Amino acid sequence: MKYIVVVFFLLYSVVVLAETTLKFQEISKDRYLYVLESSENLEESVAKNLVLEKAMEACNGAEPKLGQYRFKDNEAVSPEAPDTNNFYILEQEVFCVSGNQTEQPDTPQLTASEESELKTKVSKLTDQFFTNLENEQYPLAYQQLANSMKTAPESVWSEERNKVFSSSGTLVDRNIWRVSIYIDPPSAPNKGIYVATDFDQSYENIPIYCGYLVWYKFEDGFRIIREESGKIESELMKKIKAEEIGLVKNKLGCKPL
């Protein structure tokens, strides 16, 4: 496993900006993954601008367009948790778009009835995704991902998920508490229908597990194009004071109390 990690990082080109390190990897033709790490607390807009500035060089005259991203830090979730040195990480997908590409037509707006049906459908897909993981049906869960999310081979992805769900214990509760529909969002790389599902769930050995999935409607159905989540396992939960639990859940994107 150490060898795989080393090779993976050697594939990146590296640019050092003061206290900030920016690495980028070409995933496929005209598609890059940038990883920005900073010892300072950067505003999301500042971090993305740093990526865009360097992406212009990689795109070589084409227009860099931001895709899916992850923005996170390793700050301790509680004063009682082990100390860590704070650093901030942005994982940003970038597409290089040529000016001669055909403009996509606008997506028709949905009726109230269509929105209701769509929210129910994608909520069920979200539940099915986690059910597949809980039942260790990792190939089925992997197939629910968009190709842009399959940056790791299925075997590697499944191994990482197994580290979590093989020891999570029985599902205690799952609440898909918010479903949001976005039509042709201006910041998205492609026009179309995007659906975000916020979840708040708990397991026997992971009492807090929250986050959200973003689904995109492809020709053959919805696939996951982004996943953000945070969890607190039982051992760490013991170190968090009762009065801090609400703050911790809020930081992890759980349903507001």
C-alpha positions as CSV (number, residue, x, y, z in Angstrom):
1,M,0.0,0.0,0.0
2,K,2.9,2.4,0.7
3,Y,4.2,1.9,-2.8
4,I,0.8,2.7,-4.3
5,V,0.6,6.0,-2.3
6,V,4.1,7.0,-3.4
7,V,3.5,6.4,-7.0
8,F,0.2,8.3,-6.8
9,F,1.9,11.4,-5.5
10,L,4.7,11.1,-8.1
11,L,2.1,11.6,-10.8
12,Y,1.4,15.1,-9.6
13,S,3.2,18.3,-10.7
14,V,3.9,20.5,-7.7
15,V,3.8,24.2,-7.3
16,V,4.8,25.8,-3.9
17,L,3.1,29.1,-3.0
18,A,4.5,30.4,0.3
19,E,2.7,28.3,3.0
20,T,0.5,26.7,0.3
21,T,1.2,23.6,-1.8
22,L,-0.7,23.0,-5.1
23,K,-0.5,19.6,-6.8
24,F,-2.3,18.7,-10.0
25,Q,-2.8,15.5,-11.9
26,E,-4.2,15.0,-15.4
27,I,-7.1,12.5,-15.0
28,S,-8.0,12.4,-18.7
29,K,-7.9,14.6,-21.8
30,D,-8.7,18.2,-20.7
31,R,-9.6,17.1,-17.2
32,Y,-7.4,17.7,-14.1
33,L,-7.5,17.2,-10.4
34,Y,-5.9,19.9,-8.3
35,V,-5.1,19.4,-4.6
36,L,-4.3,22.6,-2.6
37,E,-3.0,22.3,0.9
38,S,-2.4,25.3,3.1
39,S,-1.3,25.9,6.7
40,E,-3.6,28.9,6.8
41,N,-7.4,29.2,6.9
42,L,-8.2,30.1,3.4
43,E,-11.6,31.4,2.2
44,E,-13.1,29.0,-0.3
45,S,-13.1,31.7,-3.0
46,V,-9.4,32.5,-2.4
47,A,-8.5,28.8,-2.7
48,K,-10.4,28.3,-5.9
49,N,-8.8,31.4,-7.4
50,L,-5.4,30.0,-6.7
51,V,-6.4,26.8,-8.5
52,L,-7.8,28.8,-11.5
53,E,-4.7,30.9,-11.8
54,K,-2.5,27.8,-12.2
55,A,-5.1,25.9,-14.3
56,M,-4.9,28.6,-17.0
57,E,-1.3,27.4,-17.6
58,A,-2.3,23.7,-17.8
59,C,-5.3,24.5,-20.1
60,N,-2.9,26.3,-22.5
61,G,-5.3,28.8,-24.0
62,A,-8.5,26.9,-23.3
63,E,-10.9,28.1,-20.6
64,P,-10.5,26.4,-17.2
65,K,-13.9,25.5,-15.8
66,L,-14.3,24.3,-12.2
67,G,-16.1,21.0,-11.6
68,Q,-16.7,19.0,-8.4
69,Y,-14.7,19.8,-5.3
70,R,-14.0,18.9,-1.7
71,F,-13.0,21.5,0.9
72,K,-11.9,20.3,4.3
73,D,-9.6,20.8,7.2
74,N,-8.1,18.6,9.9
75,E,-9.0,20.8,12.8
76,A,-9.9,18.8,15.9
77,V,-13.7,18.5,16.3
78,S,-13.5,19.0,20.0
79,P,-11.1,20.3,22.6
80,E,-11.2,16.9,24.1
81,A,-10.0,15.2,20.9
82,P,-6.3,14.7,20.1
83,D,-4.4,17.9,19.1
84,T,-3.6,18.3,15.4
85,N,-1.8,20.9,13.3
86,N,-4.4,22.7,11.3
87,F,-4.1,22.6,7.5
88,Y,-6.8,23.1,4.9
89,I,-7.3,21.0,1.8
90,L,-9.1,21.8,-1.5
91,E,-9.6,19.0,-4.0
92,Q,-10.8,20.6,-7.1
93,E,-11.7,19.1,-10.5
94,V,-10.9,21.4,-13.5
95,F,-12.0,21.0,-17.1
96,C,-10.3,22.8,-20.0
97,V,-13.0,24.0,-22.4
98,S,-12.3,25.0,-25.9
99,G,-14.1,28.0,-27.3
100,N,-15.5,26.1,-30.3
101,Q,-17.5,23.7,-28.2
102,T,-21.3,23.7,-28.8
103,E,-23.3,25.5,-26.2
104,Q,-25.7,23.2,-24.3
105,P,-29.4,24.1,-24.5
106,D,-31.1,25.2,-21.3
107,T,-32.8,22.4,-19.3
108,P,-36.6,22.8,-19.0
109,Q,-37.9,23.7,-15.6
110,L,-39.8,21.1,-13.6
111,T,-43.3,21.3,-12.4
112,A,-44.1,21.0,-8.7
113,S,-45.3,17.5,-9.3
114,E,-42.2,16.5,-11.2
115,E,-40.0,18.0,-8.4
116,S,-41.8,16.0,-5.8
117,E,-41.4,12.8,-7.7
118,L,-37.8,13.5,-8.4
119,K,-37.0,14.2,-4.7
120,T,-38.6,10.9,-3.7
121,K,-36.7,9.0,-6.4
122,V,-33.2,10.4,-5.6
123,S,-33.9,10.0,-1.8
124,K,-34.4,6.3,-2.5
125,L,-31.3,6.1,-4.6
126,T,-29.3,7.7,-1.7
127,D,-30.8,5.1,0.7
128,Q,-29.9,2.3,-1.7
129,F,-26.3,3.6,-2.0
130,F,-25.7,3.3,1.7
131,T,-27.7,0.1,2.0
132,N,-25.3,-1.4,-0.6
133,L,-22.3,-0.2,1.5
134,E,-23.8,-1.6,4.7
135,N,-24.4,-4.9,3.1
136,E,-20.8,-4.9,1.7
137,Q,-22.1,-4.9,-1.8
138,Y,-19.4,-2.5,-2.9
139,P,-19.5,-3.2,-6.6
140,L,-23.2,-2.2,-6.7
141,A,-22.4,1.0,-4.8
142,Y,-19.4,1.7,-7.1
143,Q,-21.8,1.5,-10.1
144,Q,-23.9,4.3,-8.7
145,L,-20.9,6.7,-9.1
146,A,-20.3,8.8,-12.1
147,N,-17.2,8.1,-14.1
148,S,-15.7,11.4,-12.7
149,M,-15.9,9.8,-9.2
150,K,-14.1,6.6,-10.3
151,T,-10.6,8.0,-9.9
152,A,-9.6,4.9,-8.0
153,P,-10.1,1.3,-9.3
154,E,-13.1,-0.5,-8.0
155,S,-11.0,-2.8,-5.8
156,V,-9.2,0.1,-4.1
157,W,-12.4,2.1,-3.6
158,S,-14.1,-1.0,-2.2
159,E,-11.2,-1.7,0.2
160,E,-11.4,1.9,1.6
161,R,-15.2,1.6,2.1
162,N,-14.8,-1.8,3.7
163,K,-12.5,-0.2,6.4
164,V,-15.5,1.8,7.5
165,F,-18.6,-0.4,6.9
166,S,-17.2,-3.7,7.9
167,S,-16.9,-2.4,11.5
168,S,-19.7,0.2,11.6
169,G,-22.1,-2.2,13.3
170,T,-25.9,-2.2,12.8
171,L,-27.6,0.8,11.3
172,V,-29.4,2.7,14.1
173,D,-31.1,5.4,12.1
174,R,-30.9,7.2,8.7
175,N,-32.5,10.5,8.0
176,I,-32.3,11.9,4.5
177,W,-33.5,15.3,5.8
178,R,-33.1,17.6,2.9
179,V,-33.3,17.1,-0.9
180,S,-32.5,20.1,-3.1
181,I,-32.9,20.3,-6.9
182,Y,-30.7,22.6,-9.1
183,I,-31.4,23.2,-12.7
184,D,-28.4,24.4,-14.8
185,P,-26.5,25.9,-11.9
186,P,-24.0,28.5,-13.2
187,S,-21.0,27.1,-11.4
188,A,-21.5,23.6,-12.7
189,P,-19.4,22.2,-15.6
190,N,-22.5,21.0,-17.5
191,K,-26.1,22.1,-17.7
192,G,-28.7,19.6,-16.5
193,I,-30.5,18.5,-13.3
194,Y,-28.5,18.2,-10.1
195,V,-29.9,16.9,-6.9
196,A,-28.3,17.2,-3.5
197,T,-29.3,14.9,-0.7
198,D,-28.3,15.7,2.9
199,F,-28.1,12.7,5.3
200,D,-27.8,12.3,9.0
201,Q,-27.3,8.7,10.1
202,S,-25.8,6.6,12.9
203,Y,-24.5,3.1,13.4
204,E,-23.7,1.0,16.4
205,N,-20.1,1.9,16.3
206,I,-20.3,5.2,14.4
207,P,-22.9,7.3,16.3
208,I,-22.5,10.3,14.1
209,Y,-22.2,10.0,10.3
210,C,-23.4,13.0,8.2
211,G,-22.9,14.7,4.9
212,Y,-24.4,15.0,1.5
213,L,-24.4,13.4,-2.0
214,V,-24.8,15.3,-5.3
215,W,-26.5,13.4,-8.1
216,Y,-26.5,14.3,-11.8
217,K,-29.0,13.1,-14.4
218,F,-27.2,11.4,-17.2
219,E,-29.0,9.8,-20.2
220,D,-29.2,6.5,-18.5
221,G,-30.1,7.8,-15.0
222,F,-28.8,9.5,-12.0
223,R,-25.2,9.0,-10.8
224,I,-23.2,10.4,-7.9
225,I,-20.8,13.2,-8.9
226,R,-19.9,14.4,-5.5
227,E,-19.8,13.1,-1.9
228,E,-19.0,14.9,1.3
229,S,-19.2,13.3,4.7
230,G,-17.9,13.3,8.2
231,K,-18.1,10.8,11.0
232,I,-17.4,10.3,14.7
233,E,-16.7,6.8,15.9
234,S,-17.6,5.5,19.3
235,E,-14.2,5.8,20.9
236,L,-13.8,9.5,19.9
237,M,-17.4,10.1,20.9
238,K,-16.5,9.3,24.5
239,K,-14.1,12.2,24.6
240,I,-16.6,14.8,23.4
241,K,-18.6,16.6,26.1
242,A,-22.4,16.4,25.9
243,E,-22.7,20.2,25.5
244,E,-20.3,20.1,22.5
245,I,-22.2,17.4,20.5
246,G,-24.4,20.0,18.8
247,L,-21.4,22.0,17.7
248,V,-19.7,18.9,16.4
249,K,-22.7,17.8,14.4
250,N,-23.1,21.2,12.9
251,K,-19.4,21.1,11.7
252,L,-20.0,17.8,10.1
253,G,-23.1,19.0,8.2
254,C,-25.7,17.0,10.3
255,K,-29.3,18.1,10.6
256,P,-29.6,21.1,12.8
257,L,-30.9,20.3,16.3
